[in-house]
């Protein structure tokens, strides 16, 4: 969040993904400020402890099947 080189690199990855039609995912979202920045950047998906703590795969597959 504070490193200018990281910021430029992330913008570059996002731009390339958009040009080639790919979705973007960010990892290690552990603080509300990070999630806010991810949204500002327009990243499509986020994962990390703030979004959801790790759990058994069976729980996640059940969760996704009930959402459909």
PDB file of N, CA, C and O in Angstrom:
ATOM      1  N   UNK A   1       0.809  -1.198   0.000  1.00  0.00           N
ATOM      2  CA  UNK A   1       0.000   0.000   0.000  1.00  0.00           C
ATOM      3  C   UNK A   1       0.856   1.269   0.000  1.00  0.00           C
ATOM      4  O   UNK A   1       0.394   2.327  -0.428  1.00  0.00           O
ATOM      5  N   UNK A   2       2.094   1.170   0.474  1.00  0.00           N
ATOM      6  CA  UNK A   2       2.924   2.369   0.599  1.00  0.00           C
ATOM      7  C   UNK A   2       4.112   2.411  -0.351  1.00  0.00           C
ATOM      8  O   UNK A   2       4.830   3.410  -0.400  1.00  0.00           O
ATOM      9  N   UNK A   3       4.324   1.348  -1.098  1.00  0.00           N
ATOM     10  CA  UNK A   3       5.496   1.275  -1.966  1.00  0.00           C
ATOM     11  C   UNK A   3       5.125   1.718  -3.391  1.00  0.00           C
ATOM     12  O   UNK A   3       4.308   1.066  -4.041  1.00  0.00           O
ATOM     13  N   UNK A   4       5.713   2.808  -3.878  1.00  0.00           N
ATOM     14  CA  UNK A   4       5.365   3.299  -5.221  1.00  0.00           C
ATOM     15  C   UNK A   4       5.650   2.282  -6.322  1.00  0.00           C
ATOM     16  O   UNK A   4       4.895   2.201  -7.291  1.00  0.00           O
ATOM     17  N   UNK A   5       6.719   1.511  -6.192  1.00  0.00           N
ATOM     18  CA  UNK A   5       7.038   0.505  -7.203  1.00  0.00           C
ATOM     19  C   UNK A   5       5.982  -0.592  -7.224  1.00  0.00           C
ATOM     20  O   UNK A   5       5.565  -1.026  -8.298  1.00  0.00           O
ATOM     21  N   UNK A   6       5.544  -1.046  -6.051  1.00  0.00           N
ATOM     22  CA  UNK A   6       4.463  -2.035  -5.976  1.00  0.00           C
ATOM     23  C   UNK A   6       3.200  -1.490  -6.630  1.00  0.00           C
ATOM     24  O   UNK A   6       2.517  -2.206  -7.362  1.00  0.00           O
ATOM     25  N   UNK A   7       2.893  -0.236  -6.368  1.00  0.00           N
ATOM     26  CA  UNK A   7       1.690   0.382  -6.921  1.00  0.00           C
ATOM     27  C   UNK A   7       1.720   0.384  -8.451  1.00  0.00           C
ATOM     28  O   UNK A   7       0.728   0.041  -9.096  1.00  0.00           O
ATOM     29  N   UNK A   8       2.841   0.765  -9.018  1.00  0.00           N
ATOM     30  CA  UNK A   8       2.977   0.781 -10.477  1.00  0.00           C
ATOM     31  C   UNK A   8       2.871  -0.632 -11.048  1.00  0.00           C
ATOM     32  O   UNK A   8       2.221  -0.847 -12.071  1.00  0.00           O
ATOM     33  N   UNK A   9       3.510  -1.592 -10.382  1.00  0.00           N
ATOM     34  CA  UNK A   9       3.466  -2.981 -10.853  1.00  0.00           C
ATOM     35  C   UNK A   9       2.036  -3.504 -10.846  1.00  0.00           C
ATOM     36  O   UNK A   9       1.609  -4.145 -11.807  1.00  0.00           O
ATOM     37  N   UNK A  10       1.289  -3.240  -9.777  1.00  0.00           N
ATOM     38  CA  UNK A  10      -0.097  -3.709  -9.694  1.00  0.00           C
ATOM     39  C   UNK A  10      -0.942  -3.078 -10.792  1.00  0.00           C
ATOM     40  O   UNK A  10      -1.734  -3.768 -11.434  1.00  0.00           O
ATOM     41  N   UNK A  11      -0.786  -1.785 -11.014  1.00  0.00           N
ATOM     42  CA  UNK A  11      -1.522  -1.121 -12.099  1.00  0.00           C
ATOM     43  C   UNK A  11      -1.203  -1.765 -13.447  1.00  0.00           C
ATOM     44  O   UNK A  11      -2.091  -1.953 -14.279  1.00  0.00           O
ATOM     45  N   UNK A  12       0.056  -2.096 -13.653  1.00  0.00           N
ATOM     46  CA  UNK A  12       0.475  -2.736 -14.906  1.00  0.00           C
ATOM     47  C   UNK A  12      -0.212  -4.090 -15.076  1.00  0.00           C
ATOM     48  O   UNK A  12      -0.728  -4.396 -16.151  1.00  0.00           O
ATOM     49  N   UNK A  13      -0.219  -4.904 -14.013  1.00  0.00           N
ATOM     50  CA  UNK A  13      -0.869  -6.221 -14.086  1.00  0.00           C
ATOM     51  C   UNK A  13      -2.359  -6.079 -14.379  1.00  0.00           C
ATOM     52  O   UNK A  13      -2.915  -6.840 -15.171  1.00  0.00           O
ATOM     53  N   UNK A  14      -2.996  -5.116 -13.746  1.00  0.00           N
ATOM     54  CA  UNK A  14      -4.428  -4.895 -13.969  1.00  0.00           C
ATOM     55  C   UNK A  14      -4.679  -4.491 -15.417  1.00  0.00           C
ATOM     56  O   UNK A  14      -5.595  -5.007 -16.057  1.00  0.00           O
ATOM     57  N   UNK A  15      -3.882  -3.585 -15.928  1.00  0.00           N
ATOM     58  CA  UNK A  15      -4.041  -3.127 -17.314  1.00  0.00           C
ATOM     59  C   UNK A  15      -3.853  -4.268 -18.307  1.00  0.00           C
ATOM     60  O   UNK A  15      -4.631  -4.410 -19.250  1.00  0.00           O
ATOM     61  N   UNK A  16      -2.827  -5.073 -18.096  1.00  0.00           N
ATOM     62  CA  UNK A  16      -2.576  -6.211 -18.996  1.00  0.00           C
ATOM     63  C   UNK A  16      -3.741  -7.193 -18.931  1.00  0.00           C
ATOM     64  O   UNK A  16      -4.198  -7.679 -19.965  1.00  0.00           O
ATOM     65  N   UNK A  17      -4.223  -7.487 -17.733  1.00  0.00           N
ATOM     66  CA  UNK A  17      -5.346  -8.425 -17.594  1.00  0.00           C
ATOM     67  C   UNK A  17      -6.571  -7.915 -18.337  1.00  0.00           C
ATOM     68  O   UNK A  17      -7.256  -8.690 -19.005  1.00  0.00           O
ATOM     69  N   UNK A  18      -6.851  -6.640 -18.233  1.00  0.00           N
ATOM     70  CA  UNK A  18      -8.014  -6.075 -18.929  1.00  0.00           C
ATOM     71  C   UNK A  18      -7.857  -6.170 -20.441  1.00  0.00           C
ATOM     72  O   UNK A  18      -8.816  -6.487 -21.144  1.00  0.00           O
ATOM     73  N   UNK A  19      -6.665  -5.901 -20.943  1.00  0.00           N
ATOM     74  CA  UNK A  19      -6.420  -5.945 -22.385  1.00  0.00           C
ATOM     75  C   UNK A  19      -6.641  -7.348 -22.935  1.00  0.00           C
ATOM     76  O   UNK A  19      -7.200  -7.511 -24.020  1.00  0.00           O
ATOM     77  N   UNK A  20      -6.206  -8.360 -22.193  1.00  0.00           N
ATOM     78  CA  UNK A  20      -6.345  -9.736 -22.688  1.00  0.00           C
ATOM     79  C   UNK A  20      -7.628 -10.408 -22.215  1.00  0.00           C
ATOM     80  O   UNK A  20      -7.853 -11.585 -22.496  1.00  0.00           O
ATOM     81  N   UNK A  21      -8.473  -9.665 -21.498  1.00  0.00           N
ATOM     82  CA  UNK A  21      -9.783 -10.190 -21.104  1.00  0.00           C
ATOM     83  C   UNK A  21      -9.780 -11.118 -19.908  1.00  0.00           C
ATOM     84  O   UNK A  21     -10.647 -11.985 -19.798  1.00  0.00           O
ATOM     85  N   UNK A  22      -8.821 -10.956 -19.011  1.00  0.00           N
ATOM     86  CA  UNK A  22      -8.754 -11.805 -17.823  1.00  0.00           C
ATOM     87  C   UNK A  22      -9.286 -11.073 -16.599  1.00  0.00           C
ATOM     88  O   UNK A  22      -9.240  -9.845 -16.527  1.00  0.00           O
ATOM     89  N   UNK A  23      -9.786 -11.836 -15.646  1.00  0.00           N
ATOM     90  CA  UNK A  23     -10.199 -11.295 -14.356  1.00  0.00           C
ATOM     91  C   UNK A  23      -8.978 -11.228 -13.443  1.00  0.00           C
ATOM     92  O   UNK A  23      -8.022 -11.984 -13.614  1.00  0.00           O
ATOM     93  N   UNK A  24      -9.020 -10.322 -12.478  1.00  0.00           N
ATOM     94  CA  UNK A  24      -7.905 -10.167 -11.552  1.00  0.00           C
ATOM     95  C   UNK A  24      -8.313 -10.611 -10.151  1.00  0.00           C
ATOM     96  O   UNK A  24      -9.461 -10.446  -9.738  1.00  0.00           O
ATOM     97  N   UNK A  25      -7.339 -11.182  -9.425  1.00  0.00           N
ATOM     98  CA  UNK A  25      -7.546 -11.644  -8.056  1.00  0.00           C
ATOM     99  C   UNK A  25      -6.370 -11.148  -7.221  1.00  0.00           C
ATOM    100  O   UNK A  25      -5.214 -11.285  -7.619  1.00  0.00           O
ATOM    101  N   UNK A  26      -6.669 -10.585  -6.086  1.00  0.00           N
ATOM    102  CA  UNK A  26      -5.604 -10.192  -5.170  1.00  0.00           C
ATOM    103  C   UNK A  26      -5.629 -11.102  -3.946  1.00  0.00           C
ATOM    104  O   UNK A  26      -6.687 -11.564  -3.520  1.00  0.00           O
ATOM    105  N   UNK A  27      -4.453 -11.347  -3.395  1.00  0.00           N
ATOM    106  CA  UNK A  27      -4.317 -12.213  -2.223  1.00  0.00           C
ATOM    107  C   UNK A  27      -3.915 -11.390  -1.012  1.00  0.00           C
ATOM    108  O   UNK A  27      -3.551 -10.220  -1.131  1.00  0.00           O
ATOM    109  N   UNK A  28      -3.986 -12.014   0.151  1.00  0.00           N
ATOM    110  CA  UNK A  28      -3.510 -11.440   1.407  1.00  0.00           C
ATOM    111  C   UNK A  28      -4.283 -10.197   1.837  1.00  0.00           C
ATOM    112  O   UNK A  28      -3.711  -9.286   2.435  1.00  0.00           O
ATOM    113  N   UNK A  29      -5.578 -10.157   1.536  1.00  0.00           N
ATOM    114  CA  UNK A  29      -6.403  -9.044   2.007  1.00  0.00           C
ATOM    115  C   UNK A  29      -6.743  -9.315   3.467  1.00  0.00           C
ATOM    116  O   UNK A  29      -7.573 -10.166   3.786  1.00  0.00           O
ATOM    117  N   UNK A  30      -6.079  -8.570   4.343  1.00  0.00           N
ATOM    118  CA  UNK A  30      -6.234  -8.839   5.778  1.00  0.00           C
ATOM    119  C   UNK A  30      -6.706  -7.625   6.575  1.00  0.00           C
ATOM    120  O   UNK A  30      -6.927  -7.722   7.783  1.00  0.00           O
ATOM    121  N   UNK A  31      -6.861  -6.490   5.907  1.00  0.00           N
ATOM    122  CA  UNK A  31      -7.282  -5.259   6.587  1.00  0.00           C
ATOM    123  C   UNK A  31      -8.307  -4.526   5.732  1.00  0.00           C
ATOM    124  O   UNK A  31      -8.252  -4.594   4.504  1.00  0.00           O
ATOM    125  N   UNK A  32      -9.236  -3.830   6.367  1.00  0.00           N
ATOM    126  CA  UNK A  32     -10.222  -3.059   5.603  1.00  0.00           C
ATOM    127  C   UNK A  32      -9.587  -2.047   4.644  1.00  0.00           C
ATOM    128  O   UNK A  32     -10.107  -1.823   3.551  1.00  0.00           O
ATOM    129  N   UNK A  33      -8.484  -1.443   5.040  1.00  0.00           N
ATOM    130  CA  UNK A  33      -7.820  -0.467   4.162  1.00  0.00           C
ATOM    131  C   UNK A  33      -7.313  -1.130   2.882  1.00  0.00           C
ATOM    132  O   UNK A  33      -7.350  -0.530   1.808  1.00  0.00           O
ATOM    133  N   UNK A  34      -6.841  -2.369   3.003  1.00  0.00           N
ATOM    134  CA  UNK A  34      -6.359  -3.097   1.824  1.00  0.00           C
ATOM    135  C   UNK A  34      -7.532  -3.420   0.906  1.00  0.00           C
ATOM    136  O   UNK A  34      -7.426  -3.260  -0.310  1.00  0.00           O
ATOM    137  N   UNK A  35      -8.642  -3.869   1.469  1.00  0.00           N
ATOM    138  CA  UNK A  35      -9.827  -4.168   0.658  1.00  0.00           C
ATOM    139  C   UNK A  35     -10.332  -2.912  -0.040  1.00  0.00           C
ATOM    140  O   UNK A  35     -10.735  -2.966  -1.202  1.00  0.00           O
ATOM    141  N   UNK A  36     -10.313  -1.803   0.649  1.00  0.00           N
ATOM    142  CA  UNK A  36     -10.727  -0.535   0.044  1.00  0.00           C
ATOM    143  C   UNK A  36      -9.834  -0.185  -1.143  1.00  0.00           C
ATOM    144  O   UNK A  36     -10.325   0.257  -2.182  1.00  0.00           O
ATOM    145  N   UNK A  37      -8.536  -0.381  -0.993  1.00  0.00           N
ATOM    146  CA  UNK A  37      -7.594  -0.090  -2.088  1.00  0.00           C
ATOM    147  C   UNK A  37      -7.831  -1.041  -3.255  1.00  0.00           C
ATOM    148  O   UNK A  37      -7.779  -0.625  -4.412  1.00  0.00           O
ATOM    149  N   UNK A  38      -8.088  -2.297  -2.966  1.00  0.00           N
ATOM    150  CA  UNK A  38      -8.375  -3.288  -4.016  1.00  0.00           C
ATOM    151  C   UNK A  38      -9.585  -2.838  -4.829  1.00  0.00           C
ATOM    152  O   UNK A  38      -9.578  -2.927  -6.057  1.00  0.00           O
ATOM    153  N   UNK A  39     -10.611  -2.361  -4.154  1.00  0.00           N
ATOM    154  CA  UNK A  39     -11.810  -1.875  -4.842  1.00  0.00           C
ATOM    155  C   UNK A  39     -11.507  -0.638  -5.672  1.00  0.00           C
ATOM    156  O   UNK A  39     -11.981  -0.515  -6.801  1.00  0.00           O
ATOM    157  N   UNK A  40     -10.717   0.284  -5.116  1.00  0.00           N
ATOM    158  CA  UNK A  40     -10.332   1.490  -5.866  1.00  0.00           C
ATOM    159  C   UNK A  40      -9.613   1.141  -7.160  1.00  0.00           C
ATOM    160  O   UNK A  40      -9.821   1.783  -8.189  1.00  0.00           O
ATOM    161  N   UNK A  41      -8.772   0.127  -7.100  1.00  0.00           N
ATOM    162  CA  UNK A  41      -7.998  -0.284  -8.258  1.00  0.00           C
ATOM    163  C   UNK A  41      -8.841  -1.017  -9.301  1.00  0.00           C
ATOM    164  O   UNK A  41      -8.436  -1.138 -10.457  1.00  0.00           O
ATOM    165  N   UNK A  42     -10.005  -1.503  -8.893  1.00  0.00           N
ATOM    166  CA  UNK A  42     -10.858  -2.225  -9.830  1.00  0.00           C
ATOM    167  C   UNK A  42     -10.507  -3.689  -9.980  1.00  0.00           C
ATOM    168  O   UNK A  42     -10.843  -4.308 -10.989  1.00  0.00           O
ATOM    169  N   UNK A  43      -9.836  -4.247  -8.991  1.00  0.00           N
ATOM    170  CA  UNK A  43      -9.512  -5.673  -9.024  1.00  0.00           C
ATOM    171  C   UNK A  43     -10.810  -6.449  -8.848  1.00  0.00           C
ATOM    172  O   UNK A  43     -11.652  -6.090  -8.024  1.00  0.00           O
ATOM    173  N   UNK A  44     -10.965  -7.511  -9.625  1.00  0.00           N
ATOM    174  CA  UNK A  44     -12.240  -8.229  -9.673  1.00  0.00           C
ATOM    175  C   UNK A  44     -12.551  -9.049  -8.422  1.00  0.00           C
ATOM    176  O   UNK A  44     -13.691  -9.055  -7.957  1.00  0.00           O
ATOM    177  N   UNK A  45     -11.555  -9.740  -7.874  1.00  0.00           N
ATOM    178  CA  UNK A  45     -11.788 -10.620  -6.733  1.00  0.00           C
ATOM    179  C   UNK A  45     -10.692 -10.418  -5.692  1.00  0.00           C
ATOM    180  O   UNK A  45      -9.561 -10.056  -6.017  1.00  0.00           O
ATOM    181  N   UNK A  46     -11.053 -10.660  -4.436  1.00  0.00           N
ATOM    182  CA  UNK A  46     -10.080 -10.565  -3.349  1.00  0.00           C
ATOM    183  C   UNK A  46     -10.177 -11.808  -2.477  1.00  0.00           C
ATOM    184  O   UNK A  46     -11.250 -12.383  -2.299  1.00  0.00           O
ATOM    185  N   UNK A  47      -9.044 -12.203  -1.946  1.00  0.00           N
ATOM    186  CA  UNK A  47      -9.047 -13.291  -0.983  1.00  0.00           C
ATOM    187  C   UNK A  47      -8.061 -12.976   0.123  1.00  0.00           C
ATOM    188  O   UNK A  47      -7.071 -12.274  -0.082  1.00  0.00           O
ATOM    189  N   UNK A  48      -8.346 -13.499   1.277  1.00  0.00           N
ATOM    190  CA  UNK A  48      -7.500 -13.257   2.432  1.00  0.00           C
ATOM    191  C   UNK A  48      -8.313 -13.393   3.704  1.00  0.00           C
ATOM    192  O   UNK A  48      -9.527 -13.587   3.652  1.00  0.00           O
ATOM    193  N   UNK A  49      -7.653 -13.293   4.844  1.00  0.00           N
ATOM    194  CA  UNK A  49      -8.315 -13.500   6.130  1.00  0.00           C
ATOM    195  C   UNK A  49      -9.462 -12.529   6.378  1.00  0.00           C
ATOM    196  O   UNK A  49     -10.418 -12.873   7.073  1.00  0.00           O
ATOM    197  N   UNK A  50      -9.386 -11.325   5.824  1.00  0.00           N
ATOM    198  CA  UNK A  50     -10.484 -10.382   6.019  1.00  0.00           C
ATOM    199  C   UNK A  50     -11.744 -10.861   5.301  1.00  0.00           C
ATOM    200  O   UNK A  50     -12.853 -10.692   5.808  1.00  0.00           O
ATOM    201  N   UNK A  51     -11.576 -11.448   4.138  1.00  0.00           N
ATOM    202  CA  UNK A  51     -12.708 -11.905   3.324  1.00  0.00           C
ATOM    203  C   UNK A  51     -13.282 -13.199   3.886  1.00  0.00           C
ATOM    204  O   UNK A  51     -14.495 -13.325   4.051  1.00  0.00           O
ATOM    205  N   UNK A  52     -12.405 -14.163   4.180  1.00  0.00           N
ATOM    206  CA  UNK A  52     -12.850 -15.447   4.716  1.00  0.00           C
ATOM    207  C   UNK A  52     -11.650 -16.188   5.255  1.00  0.00           C
ATOM    208  O   UNK A  52     -10.609 -16.258   4.602  1.00  0.00           O
ATOM    209  N   UNK A  53     -11.789 -16.734   6.435  1.00  0.00           N
ATOM    210  CA  UNK A  53     -10.714 -17.533   7.018  1.00  0.00           C
ATOM    211  C   UNK A  53     -10.688 -18.918   6.364  1.00  0.00           C
ATOM    212  O   UNK A  53     -11.730 -19.409   5.932  1.00  0.00           O
ATOM    213  N   UNK A  54      -9.525 -19.549   6.286  1.00  0.00           N
ATOM    214  CA  UNK A  54      -9.453 -20.883   5.687  1.00  0.00           C
ATOM    215  C   UNK A  54     -10.361 -21.868   6.431  1.00  0.00           C
ATOM    216  O   UNK A  54     -10.554 -21.767   7.642  1.00  0.00           O
ATOM    217  N   UNK A  55     -10.898 -22.798   5.693  1.00  0.00           N
ATOM    218  CA  UNK A  55     -11.765 -23.803   6.286  1.00  0.00           C
ATOM    219  C   UNK A  55     -11.746 -25.072   5.465  1.00  0.00           C
ATOM    220  O   UNK A  55     -11.092 -25.127   4.424  1.00  0.00           O
ATOM    221  N   UNK A  56     -12.447 -26.082   5.913  1.00  0.00           N
ATOM    222  CA  UNK A  56     -12.498 -27.349   5.176  1.00  0.00           C
ATOM    223  C   UNK A  56     -13.126 -27.151   3.790  1.00  0.00           C
ATOM    224  O   UNK A  56     -14.078 -26.386   3.640  1.00  0.00           O
ATOM    225  N   UNK A  57     -12.607 -27.818   2.821  1.00  0.00           N
ATOM    226  CA  UNK A  57     -13.106 -27.695   1.447  1.00  0.00           C
ATOM    227  C   UNK A  57     -14.566 -28.119   1.351  1.00  0.00           C
ATOM    228  O   UNK A  57     -15.314 -27.570   0.541  1.00  0.00           O
ATOM    229  N   UNK A  58     -14.984 -29.089   2.165  1.00  0.00           N
ATOM    230  CA  UNK A  58     -16.378 -29.533   2.134  1.00  0.00           C
ATOM    231  C   UNK A  58     -17.332 -28.386   2.458  1.00  0.00           C
ATOM    232  O   UNK A  58     -18.386 -28.260   1.836  1.00  0.00           O
ATOM    233  N   UNK A  59     -16.966 -27.556   3.424  1.00  0.00           N
ATOM    234  CA  UNK A  59     -17.812 -26.409   3.783  1.00  0.00           C
ATOM    235  C   UNK A  59     -17.940 -25.445   2.614  1.00  0.00           C
ATOM    236  O   UNK A  59     -19.029 -24.945   2.336  1.00  0.00           O
ATOM    237  N   UNK A  60     -16.841 -25.184   1.935  1.00  0.00           N
ATOM    238  CA  UNK A  60     -16.863 -24.228   0.820  1.00  0.00           C
ATOM    239  C   UNK A  60     -17.648 -24.761  -0.371  1.00  0.00           C
ATOM    240  O   UNK A  60     -18.354 -23.997  -1.030  1.00  0.00           O
ATOM    241  N   UNK A  61     -17.541 -26.046  -0.657  1.00  0.00           N
ATOM    242  CA  UNK A  61     -18.292 -26.607  -1.774  1.00  0.00           C
ATOM    243  C   UNK A  61     -19.791 -26.634  -1.459  1.00  0.00           C
ATOM    244  O   UNK A  61     -20.615 -26.427  -2.349  1.00  0.00           O
ATOM    245  N   UNK A  62     -20.144 -26.889  -0.192  1.00  0.00           N
ATOM    246  CA  UNK A  62     -21.550 -26.827   0.204  1.00  0.00           C
ATOM    247  C   UNK A  62     -22.068 -25.392   0.088  1.00  0.00           C
ATOM    248  O   UNK A  62     -23.180 -25.161  -0.387  1.00  0.00           O
ATOM    249  N   UNK A  63     -21.269 -24.455   0.518  1.00  0.00           N
ATOM    250  CA  UNK A  63     -21.641 -23.045   0.452  1.00  0.00           C
ATOM    251  C   UNK A  63     -21.883 -22.603  -0.989  1.00  0.00           C
ATOM    252  O   UNK A  63     -22.860 -21.912  -1.276  1.00  0.00           O
ATOM    253  N   UNK A  64     -20.995 -23.001  -1.887  1.00  0.00           N
ATOM    254  CA  UNK A  64     -21.145 -22.593  -3.276  1.00  0.00           C
ATOM    255  C   UNK A  64     -22.327 -23.282  -3.948  1.00  0.00           C
ATOM    256  O   UNK A  64     -22.934 -22.696  -4.844  1.00  0.00           O
ATOM    257  N   UNK A  65     -22.679 -24.504  -3.550  1.00  0.00           N
ATOM    258  CA  UNK A  65     -23.812 -25.195  -4.165  1.00  0.00           C
ATOM    259  C   UNK A  65     -25.145 -24.625  -3.684  1.00  0.00           C
ATOM    260  O   UNK A  65     -26.135 -24.690  -4.413  1.00  0.00           O
ATOM    261  N   UNK A  66     -25.190 -24.069  -2.476  1.00  0.00           N
ATOM    262  CA  UNK A  66     -26.439 -23.475  -1.983  1.00  0.00           C
ATOM    263  C   UNK A  66     -26.626 -22.075  -2.533  1.00  0.00           C
ATOM    264  O   UNK A  66     -27.744 -21.559  -2.540  1.00  0.00           O
ATOM    265  N   UNK A  67     -25.553 -21.451  -2.993  1.00  0.00           N
ATOM    266  CA  UNK A  67     -25.658 -20.082  -3.537  1.00  0.00           C
ATOM    267  C   UNK A  67     -26.216 -20.086  -4.948  1.00  0.00           C
ATOM    268  O   UNK A  67     -26.704 -19.060  -5.421  1.00  0.00           O
ATOM    269  N   UNK A  68     -26.154 -21.195  -5.612  1.00  0.00           N
ATOM    270  CA  UNK A  68     -26.584 -21.245  -7.017  1.00  0.00           C
ATOM    271  C   UNK A  68     -28.069 -21.304  -7.181  1.00  0.00           C
ATOM    272  O   UNK A  68     -28.565 -21.350  -8.307  1.00  0.00           O
TER     273      UNK A  68
END
